Amino acid sequence: RRKRCIRCLTPDATTLGHVAGAVYLTAMGPASGKSIVALGLVELLSRRVSRVGFYRPIVQRLPDNDLELIRSQYQLPDERIGYAFTAAERTGRASRAGMERIVERYKQIESVSDFVVVEGTDFTGASSPIELEVNARISEQLGGPVVAVVDGHHCSAQEIAERIAVGRDWLGDEAITAIIVNRVDPAVLEPLDDALAHLDLDDPVWPLAEEPRLSQPSLEQLRSALGADLVAGDPDDLTRPVGHVKVAAMSVPNVLDHVVDDTVFIAPGDRPDVIIAAAMTRSSSAYPSVSGVVLSGGLRPDPRVVELIGGVSGGRSIPLMAVDTDTFDTSIAASAVEGAITAGDQRKIDIALGHFEAHVDLDRLEQRIEIGRSEVMTPVMFQYELIERAKAAHAHIVLPEGTDDRILRAADRIRRRQVCDLTLLGNVDAVRERLAELGLPLDDVPVVDPLESEWLEGFAERYHELRGHKGITPRRAHDIM
């Protein structure tokens, strides 16, 4: 394998030009879920080097989801992210000319990067052997080690092992530096270890257990797929997950019997009773919170109804999305919408990164792809150092101002990234109500009301002991606590 520099080249080496490190990410079949691995690799690199590049030789179409995801999440400038050509353009290129273009575009990104993640082709509409051969040829030309992704969804341990064996035959044993098996049924994890033992692999294999939240679409993805108009509600709420889609064709009492977490109702726009009931679940502890309502039949709710539910929820109306199709066609279309990790969906991005980091040995992966460290401290590196210190310390962090939206959203991100244990301070009912309104699943995070806490008097006494010499009276210590 060729050597590459992470920091500036020595003067004697500059005549060779800048050579960045690279890793080639390829799937071994369709629907492998490369996005989570691409995200995890760029996150790992962004903590180690100051200039990360991201390159896709061939994209299926534009805009490309993974290009937009990485560009947005890591604020990559245009010169450090890009592609060579689309799948349609690829068919009109002679093999040699196409490969020259791929290498040329890669070199442009490499010249301004310290390390480049190259994500291989998709398998849409193509047979696996053809795409495996294409990725093998591209990775050989670019010269980086290969991280391969295998789809383990609905597969037995033996089927996964066979897919790995086929992929290694096509890509070559020496080219592969690590294998990640995505969406593995938790019940298959143990027998998968036995099946892999018979393959006699030198490379590490990390299975990622199925994470249902990653396959759930967001409200924004549902809205986009249905071509719906947002007629009411906060756009920030569109990041909420869609766990269940229910047709609200019954009376409100019967509809409420079918409410579970992350439910989306489909109902005609002239059903104000359903709309109001859905909005009320946002502030009620008696029922799970409804994520949103899809209004079918081209009907819009009366403005007075929208004004009413906005007043009930503190000015933040539940998302109401209107479509022209009838209820039946809308429900069929909604049930076919699949989730993806998309740009701007920070909730799902955090879940994906936390899941990747929990299942992959990052230190060993770093060693396998030979990442060096940059001497430049970027904001991402700084944040990473704090996160790693918190994880290493098994920290338990207390956050005051538990009703502040910024605090609650930050707590949600911390929990999704599995950084540390948390406690929120504030009025318990007010904090829980606000969490429900924001759709943040922090039921397992303790909330302590300082005014009602059994620790209040003890803390006040201790504070007085520590600050009494500075004029703090017992009463003042009690008020501060």
C-alpha positions as CSV (number, residue, x, y, z in Angstrom):
1,R,0.0,0.0,0.0
2,R,1.2,3.4,-0.9
3,K,2.2,5.8,1.9
4,R,0.5,9.1,2.4
5,C,1.0,12.2,4.4
6,I,-1.4,13.6,7.0
7,R,0.5,16.8,7.8
8,C,2.5,18.9,5.4
9,L,5.1,17.1,3.3
10,T,8.8,17.7,3.9
11,P,10.5,20.1,1.5
12,D,12.2,17.2,-0.2
13,A,8.9,15.5,-0.9
14,T,7.0,18.4,-2.3
15,T,8.2,17.6,-5.8
16,L,5.9,14.5,-5.6
17,G,2.8,16.6,-5.0
18,H,0.4,16.4,-2.1
19,V,-0.8,12.8,-1.4
20,A,-3.7,12.5,1.1
21,G,-4.8,9.3,2.8
22,A,-7.9,7.6,1.5
23,V,-10.3,4.8,2.4
24,Y,-12.7,3.3,-0.1
25,L,-16.2,2.4,1.1
26,T,-18.1,-0.1,-1.0
27,A,-21.2,-2.2,-0.6
28,M,-21.4,-5.9,-1.4
29,G,-24.9,-5.7,-2.6
30,P,-28.0,-3.5,-2.9
31,A,-29.6,-1.7,0.1
32,S,-26.6,-2.2,2.3
33,G,-27.0,1.0,4.2
34,K,-23.7,2.6,3.3
35,S,-24.9,6.0,4.6
36,I,-24.4,5.1,8.3
37,V,-20.9,3.8,7.6
38,A,-20.0,6.8,5.5
39,L,-21.2,9.1,8.3
40,G,-19.2,7.1,10.8
41,L,-16.0,7.2,8.8
42,V,-16.2,10.9,8.2
43,E,-16.9,11.5,11.8
44,L,-13.9,9.5,12.8
45,L,-11.7,11.3,10.4
46,S,-13.0,14.8,11.3
47,R,-11.7,14.1,14.8
48,R,-8.2,13.2,13.7
49,V,-7.4,15.5,10.7
50,S,-8.3,19.1,10.0
51,R,-9.3,18.7,6.3
52,V,-11.6,15.8,5.4
53,G,-12.6,15.2,1.8
54,F,-15.6,13.2,0.6
55,Y,-15.8,11.8,-2.9
56,R,-18.3,9.7,-4.9
57,P,-16.9,8.5,-8.3
58,I,-20.4,7.7,-9.6
59,V,-23.8,8.8,-8.2
60,Q,-27.1,7.4,-9.2
61,R,-28.7,10.8,-9.6
62,L,-28.5,14.4,-8.4
63,P,-29.0,15.6,-5.7
64,D,-27.2,12.7,-4.1
65,N,-28.3,12.0,-0.5
66,D,-24.9,11.1,0.9
67,L,-23.1,14.0,-0.7
68,E,-25.7,16.4,0.7
69,L,-25.6,14.6,4.1
70,I,-21.9,14.9,4.5
71,R,-21.7,18.4,3.0
72,S,-24.3,19.7,5.5
73,Q,-23.2,17.8,8.6
74,Y,-19.5,18.7,8.3
75,Q,-19.7,22.0,6.4
76,L,-17.3,20.8,3.7
77,P,-16.4,23.4,1.1
78,D,-17.0,22.6,-2.5
79,E,-13.4,21.9,-3.3
80,R,-13.3,19.0,-0.8
81,I,-16.5,17.2,-1.8
82,G,-17.8,16.0,-5.1
83,Y,-18.4,13.3,-7.8
84,A,-17.1,12.4,-11.2
85,F,-20.3,11.7,-13.1
86,T,-23.9,10.4,-12.7
87,A,-24.9,6.8,-13.6
88,A,-26.5,8.1,-16.8
89,E,-23.3,9.9,-17.8
90,R,-21.3,6.8,-16.9
91,T,-23.1,4.7,-19.6
92,G,-21.8,7.0,-22.3
93,R,-18.2,6.9,-21.2
94,A,-15.6,4.5,-22.6
95,S,-14.0,2.4,-19.8
96,R,-10.6,4.1,-20.1
97,A,-12.0,7.6,-20.5
98,G,-14.4,7.1,-17.6
99,M,-11.6,5.9,-15.3
100,E,-9.4,8.8,-16.2
101,R,-12.2,11.2,-15.2
102,I,-12.7,9.4,-11.9
103,V,-9.0,9.6,-11.0
104,E,-8.7,13.2,-12.2
105,R,-11.7,14.4,-10.0
106,Y,-10.3,12.4,-7.1
107,K,-6.9,14.1,-7.4
108,Q,-8.6,17.5,-7.3
109,I,-10.2,16.7,-4.0
110,E,-7.1,14.9,-2.6
111,S,-4.9,17.9,-3.3
112,V,-6.8,20.0,-0.8
113,S,-7.5,17.3,1.8
114,D,-5.6,15.4,4.5
115,F,-7.8,12.3,4.2
116,V,-10.5,11.4,1.7
117,V,-13.5,9.0,2.2
118,V,-14.4,7.6,-1.2
119,E,-17.9,6.1,-1.3
120,G,-18.5,3.5,-4.1
121,T,-21.3,3.0,-6.5
122,D,-24.9,2.1,-5.6
123,F,-26.4,-1.1,-6.8
124,T,-29.7,0.3,-8.0
125,G,-30.8,-1.6,-11.2
126,A,-27.6,-3.5,-11.5
127,S,-26.4,-7.0,-10.7
128,S,-24.0,-7.4,-7.8
129,P,-21.1,-9.0,-9.7
130,I,-21.0,-6.1,-12.2
131,E,-21.0,-3.4,-9.4
132,L,-18.5,-5.3,-7.3
133,E,-16.2,-5.5,-10.3
134,V,-16.6,-1.7,-10.9
135,N,-15.8,-0.9,-7.3
136,A,-12.8,-3.2,-7.3
137,R,-11.4,-1.5,-10.3
138,I,-12.0,2.0,-9.0
139,S,-10.5,1.2,-5.5
140,E,-7.5,-0.3,-7.2
141,Q,-6.9,2.8,-9.2
142,L,-7.3,5.1,-6.2
143,G,-5.1,2.9,-4.0
144,G,-6.8,3.1,-0.7
145,P,-7.8,0.3,1.7
146,V,-11.4,-0.9,1.4
147,V,-14.1,-1.0,4.0
148,A,-16.9,-3.2,2.8
149,V,-20.5,-3.1,3.9
150,V,-22.8,-6.1,3.8
151,D,-26.6,-6.0,4.2
152,G,-27.6,-8.3,7.0
153,H,-31.3,-7.4,7.0
154,H,-33.6,-10.5,7.2
155,C,-30.5,-12.7,6.7
156,S,-29.4,-15.8,8.6
157,A,-25.9,-16.1,9.9
158,Q,-25.0,-18.5,7.1
159,E,-26.4,-16.2,4.4
160,I,-24.4,-13.3,5.8
161,A,-21.2,-15.4,5.8
162,E,-21.9,-16.4,2.2
163,R,-22.3,-12.7,1.1
164,I,-19.0,-11.9,2.8
165,A,-17.2,-14.7,1.1
166,V,-18.5,-13.7,-2.4
167,G,-17.6,-10.1,-1.8
168,R,-14.1,-11.0,-0.7
169,D,-13.6,-13.1,-3.8
170,W,-14.5,-10.1,-6.1
171,L,-12.7,-7.4,-4.1
172,G,-9.6,-9.5,-3.2
173,D,-8.6,-10.5,0.3
174,E,-5.7,-8.1,0.5
175,A,-7.7,-5.0,-0.5
176,I,-10.3,-5.3,2.3
177,T,-9.3,-3.7,5.6
178,A,-12.6,-4.2,7.5
179,I,-16.1,-5.5,7.0
180,I,-19.2,-4.0,8.5
181,V,-22.5,-6.0,8.5
182,N,-25.5,-3.7,8.7
183,R,-29.0,-4.2,10.1
184,V,-28.4,-7.6,11.7
185,D,-31.2,-9.2,13.6
186,P,-30.0,-9.2,17.3
187,A,-30.9,-12.9,17.5
188,V,-28.4,-13.6,14.6
189,L,-25.4,-11.9,16.3
190,E,-24.3,-15.0,18.3
191,P,-24.6,-17.6,15.5
192,L,-22.9,-15.1,13.2
193,D,-19.8,-15.3,15.3
194,D,-19.7,-19.1,14.8
195,A,-20.3,-18.8,11.0
196,L,-17.5,-16.2,10.6
197,A,-15.1,-18.4,12.5
198,H,-15.3,-21.0,9.6
199,L,-14.3,-18.3,7.1
200,D,-10.8,-17.9,8.6
201,L,-10.9,-14.1,8.1
202,D,-7.9,-11.9,8.8
203,D,-9.9,-8.7,8.7
204,P,-12.2,-7.5,11.5
205,V,-16.0,-7.9,11.0
206,W,-18.3,-5.6,13.0
207,P,-22.0,-6.4,12.9
208,L,-24.4,-3.5,13.5
209,A,-27.6,-4.7,15.1
210,E,-30.9,-3.6,13.6
211,E,-31.8,-0.1,14.9
212,P,-35.5,0.5,14.1
213,R,-35.3,4.2,14.6
214,L,-33.0,4.5,11.6
215,S,-35.5,2.9,9.3
216,Q,-38.3,5.1,10.3
217,P,-38.9,8.1,8.0
218,S,-39.2,11.6,9.5
219,L,-42.2,13.8,9.1
220,E,-40.2,15.8,6.5
221,Q,-39.5,12.6,4.5
222,L,-43.1,11.6,4.6
223,R,-44.2,15.1,3.6
224,S,-41.8,15.1,0.7
225,A,-42.7,11.6,-0.5
226,L,-46.4,12.5,-0.5
227,G,-46.0,15.9,-2.0
228,A,-47.8,17.4,0.9
229,D,-48.1,21.1,1.9
230,L,-47.4,22.1,5.5
231,V,-50.5,24.1,6.3
232,A,-49.7,24.5,10.1
233,G,-47.0,23.6,12.5
234,D,-43.4,24.4,13.3
235,P,-40.9,23.2,10.5
236,D,-38.6,22.1,13.3
237,D,-41.1,19.5,14.3
238,L,-40.7,17.8,10.9
239,T,-37.6,16.0,12.2
240,R,-39.9,13.8,14.4
241,P,-39.9,10.1,13.5
242,V,-42.9,8.4,11.9
243,G,-43.3,5.1,13.8
244,H,-46.9,4.3,12.9
245,V,-49.4,5.5,10.3
246,K,-53.0,5.3,11.4
247,V,-56.1,6.1,9.3
248,A,-58.4,8.1,11.7
249,A,-61.7,6.9,10.3
250,M,-63.4,6.2,13.7
251,S,-64.8,8.5,16.3
252,V,-62.2,10.3,18.5
253,P,-62.5,8.0,21.6
254,N,-61.9,4.9,19.4
255,V,-59.1,6.7,17.5
256,L,-57.3,7.5,20.8
257,D,-57.3,3.7,21.6
258,H,-54.9,3.3,18.7
259,V,-52.4,6.0,19.6
260,V,-48.9,4.9,20.2
261,D,-45.6,6.8,20.3
262,D,-44.7,8.6,17.0
263,T,-48.1,8.0,15.4
264,V,-49.2,10.0,12.3
265,F,-52.9,10.3,11.7
266,I,-54.4,10.3,8.2
267,A,-57.8,12.0,8.1
268,P,-59.8,14.2,5.8
269,G,-59.2,17.9,6.4
270,D,-62.7,18.5,7.5
271,R,-62.3,16.4,10.6
272,P,-61.6,19.1,13.3
273,D,-62.3,16.6,16.0
274,V,-59.3,14.4,15.0
275,I,-57.1,17.4,14.5
276,I,-57.9,18.8,18.0
277,A,-57.5,15.4,19.6
278,A,-54.1,14.9,18.0
279,A,-53.0,18.3,19.2
280,M,-54.1,17.6,22.7
281,T,-51.9,14.5,23.0
282,R,-48.9,16.9,22.8
283,S,-49.7,18.3,26.3
284,S,-51.5,15.3,27.9
285,S,-49.8,12.7,30.0
286,A,-52.7,10.3,29.5
287,Y,-51.8,9.4,25.9
288,P,-48.7,9.1,23.8
289,S,-47.8,12.2,21.7
290,V,-49.0,12.2,18.1
291,S,-46.2,13.3,15.6
292,G,-48.5,14.9,13.0
293,V,-51.6,14.7,10.9
294,V,-51.9,14.2,7.1
295,L,-55.0,15.8,5.8
296,S,-56.4,14.0,2.8
297,G,-58.9,14.8,0.0
298,G,-57.5,18.3,-0.8
299,L,-59.4,19.7,2.2
300,R,-57.9,22.3,4.5
301,P,-58.8,22.8,8.1
302,D,-60.8,25.9,9.2
303,P,-58.4,28.7,10.2
304,R,-60.2,28.9,13.6
305,V,-59.3,25.3,14.3
306,V,-55.6,26.0,13.5
307,E,-55.7,29.0,15.8
308,L,-57.3,27.0,18.6
309,I,-54.7,24.2,18.6
310,G,-51.9,26.8,18.3
311,G,-53.2,28.5,21.5
312,V,-53.4,25.1,23.3
313,S,-49.8,24.2,22.5
314,G,-48.2,27.5,23.3
315,G,-48.2,28.8,19.8
316,R,-46.6,25.7,18.3
317,S,-49.3,23.9,16.3
318,I,-48.9,20.2,15.6
319,P,-47.7,19.7,12.0
320,L,-50.7,19.5,9.6
321,M,-49.8,18.4,6.1
322,A,-52.4,18.5,3.3
323,V,-52.5,16.3,0.2
324,D,-54.9,16.1,-2.7
325,T,-55.2,12.3,-2.8
326,D,-58.0,10.5,-0.9
327,T,-57.5,8.7,2.4
328,F,-57.0,5.2,0.9
329,D,-54.4,6.3,-1.7
330,T,-52.7,8.5,0.8
331,S,-52.4,5.6,3.4
332,I,-51.0,3.3,0.7
333,A,-48.4,5.8,-0.3
334,A,-47.5,6.7,3.3
335,S,-46.9,3.0,4.2
336,A,-44.4,2.7,1.3
337,V,-42.2,5.6,2.5
338,E,-38.8,4.3,3.8
339,G,-36.5,6.1,6.2
340,A,-33.1,7.5,5.3
341,I,-30.4,9.4,7.1
342,T,-30.7,12.8,5.4
343,A,-29.1,16.2,5.6
344,G,-30.5,18.3,8.5
345,D,-32.1,15.5,10.3
346,Q,-29.9,15.9,13.4
347,R,-31.9,13.5,15.5
348,K,-31.4,10.6,13.1
349,I,-27.7,11.6,12.5
350,D,-27.1,11.4,16.2
351,I,-28.8,8.0,16.5
352,A,-26.7,6.7,13.6
353,L,-23.4,8.0,15.0
354,G,-24.1,6.7,18.4
355,H,-25.1,3.3,17.0
356,F,-22.0,3.1,14.8
357,E,-19.7,4.1,17.7
358,A,-21.3,1.6,20.0
359,H,-20.7,-1.4,17.7
360,V,-17.4,-0.6,15.9
361,D,-14.0,-0.6,17.5
362,L,-13.0,2.9,16.4
363,D,-9.4,2.6,17.6
364,R,-8.8,-0.6,15.7
365,L,-10.6,0.8,12.6
366,E,-8.3,3.8,12.8
367,Q,-5.3,1.5,12.9
368,R,-6.6,-0.5,10.0
369,I,-6.9,2.5,7.7
370,E,-3.8,4.2,9.2
371,I,-5.2,7.6,10.1
372,G,-2.7,10.1,11.4
373,R,-3.5,13.0,13.7
374,S,-3.5,16.6,12.7
375,E,-1.8,19.3,14.9
376,V,-4.7,21.7,14.1
377,M,-7.5,21.7,16.7
378,T,-10.8,22.1,14.8
379,P,-14.2,22.7,16.4
380,V,-15.2,19.1,15.7
381,M,-12.0,17.8,17.3
382,F,-12.5,20.0,20.3
383,Q,-16.1,18.7,20.7
384,Y,-14.8,15.1,20.3
385,E,-12.2,15.5,23.0
386,L,-14.9,16.7,25.4
387,I,-17.2,13.8,24.4
388,E,-14.4,11.2,24.8
389,R,-13.5,12.6,28.3
390,A,-17.1,12.4,29.4
391,K,-17.4,8.8,28.1
392,A,-14.1,7.7,29.7
393,A,-15.1,9.2,33.0
394,H,-18.6,7.6,32.9
395,A,-19.8,11.0,33.7
396,H,-23.2,12.0,35.2
397,I,-23.9,15.6,34.3
398,V,-26.6,17.8,35.8
399,L,-28.2,20.3,33.5
400,P,-30.1,23.3,35.1
401,E,-32.8,25.2,33.3
402,G,-34.6,22.0,32.4
403,T,-37.5,23.8,30.7
404,D,-35.2,25.6,28.2
405,D,-35.7,24.2,24.7
406,R,-31.9,24.5,24.0
407,I,-31.1,22.5,27.1
408,L,-33.6,19.8,26.3
409,R,-32.5,19.4,22.7
410,A,-28.9,19.2,23.8
411,A,-29.8,16.5,26.4
412,D,-31.5,14.6,23.6
413,R,-28.4,14.7,21.5
414,I,-26.2,13.7,24.4
415,R,-28.4,10.7,25.1
416,R,-28.5,9.6,21.5
417,R,-24.8,9.7,21.2
418,Q,-24.6,7.7,24.5
419,V,-22.1,10.3,25.9
420,C,-23.0,10.2,29.6
421,D,-25.8,10.0,32.2
422,L,-28.0,13.0,32.7
423,T,-30.2,14.7,35.3
424,L,-32.4,17.7,34.5
425,L,-33.3,20.3,37.1
426,G,-36.7,22.0,37.0
427,N,-40.4,21.6,37.8
428,V,-41.0,17.9,37.0
429,D,-44.4,18.4,35.4
430,A,-43.3,21.4,33.4
431,V,-40.2,19.6,32.1
432,R,-42.1,16.5,31.2
433,E,-44.8,18.5,29.4
434,R,-42.2,20.4,27.4
435,L,-40.4,17.2,26.5
436,A,-43.7,15.8,25.2
437,E,-44.4,18.9,23.1
438,L,-40.9,18.8,21.6
439,G,-41.2,15.0,20.9
440,L,-38.0,14.2,22.8
441,P,-37.9,10.6,24.2
442,L,-36.1,11.4,27.5
443,D,-38.4,9.4,29.8
444,D,-35.4,7.6,31.3
445,V,-33.6,10.9,32.3
446,P,-34.3,11.8,35.9
447,V,-35.8,15.2,36.6
448,V,-35.2,16.8,40.0
449,D,-37.1,19.8,41.3
450,P,-34.7,21.7,43.6
451,L,-37.7,23.2,45.5
452,E,-39.0,19.7,46.4
453,S,-35.7,17.7,46.6
454,E,-34.8,15.8,49.7
455,W,-31.2,17.1,49.2
456,L,-32.2,20.8,49.5
457,E,-31.5,21.2,53.2
458,G,-28.2,19.2,53.1
459,F,-27.0,21.1,50.1
460,A,-27.8,24.4,51.8
461,E,-25.9,23.5,54.9
462,R,-22.9,22.4,53.0
463,Y,-22.9,25.5,50.8
464,H,-23.1,27.7,54.0
465,E,-20.1,25.8,55.4
466,L,-18.1,26.5,52.2
467,R,-19.1,30.2,51.7
468,G,-20.1,31.4,55.2
469,H,-16.7,33.2,55.5
470,K,-17.7,35.3,52.5
471,G,-20.9,36.5,54.1
472,I,-23.3,33.9,52.8
473,T,-26.0,33.5,55.5
474,P,-27.9,30.2,56.1
475,R,-31.0,31.8,54.5
476,R,-29.1,33.0,51.5
477,A,-27.5,29.6,51.1
478,H,-31.0,28.0,51.1
479,D,-32.2,30.5,48.5
480,I,-29.2,29.8,46.2
481,M,-29.7,26.0,46.5
